[in-house]
Amino acid sequence: MRIDDLNRTPAAASAEKADAAVQQRPGGSGKDAILRSDQADVSPLARALSTQDPARIDQLRLQVQSGTYGVSADVVASAILDAHIAE
């Protein structure tokens, strides 16, 4: 029995397993292999929803910071239900 096994946390054990899996990946080893293979795709819907109006973003930011930005719970609830029903 090794004494240092008693001090290991479950997170440390999981990290060791993840590191071992990365090193077994074809085409690379270590964390650099992960960084080279990571990729994110932005959906067309996300692109359409993103705002390109910096003035509007600044306006909203100032409202949030000053505490004057308000959201109607009824409007949010309706939008959530509508989105769920549309699925």
Secondary structure as the mmCIF struct_conf table of DSSP 4:
data_model
#
loop_
_struct_conf.conf_type_id
_struct_conf.id
_struct_conf.beg_label_comp_id
_struct_conf.beg_label_asym_id
_struct_conf.beg_label_seq_id
_struct_conf.end_label_comp_id
_struct_conf.end_label_asym_id
_struct_conf.end_label_seq_id
HELX_RH_3T_P HELX_RH_3T_P1 ILE A 3 ASN A 7
HELX_RH_AL_P HELX_RH_AL_P1 PRO A 10 GLN A 24
BEND BEND1 ARG A 25 ARG A 25
TURN_TY1_P TURN_TY1_P1 PRO A 26 GLY A 27
BEND BEND2 GLY A 30 GLY A 30
HELX_RH_AL_P HELX_RH_AL_P2 LYS A 31 SER A 37
HELX_RH_AL_P HELX_RH_AL_P3 PRO A 44 LEU A 49
BEND BEND3 SER A 50 SER A 50
HELX_RH_AL_P HELX_RH_AL_P4 PRO A 54 SER A 66
TURN_TY1_P TURN_TY1_P2 GLY A 67 GLY A 67
HELX_RH_AL_P HELX_RH_AL_P5 ALA A 73 ALA A 86
#
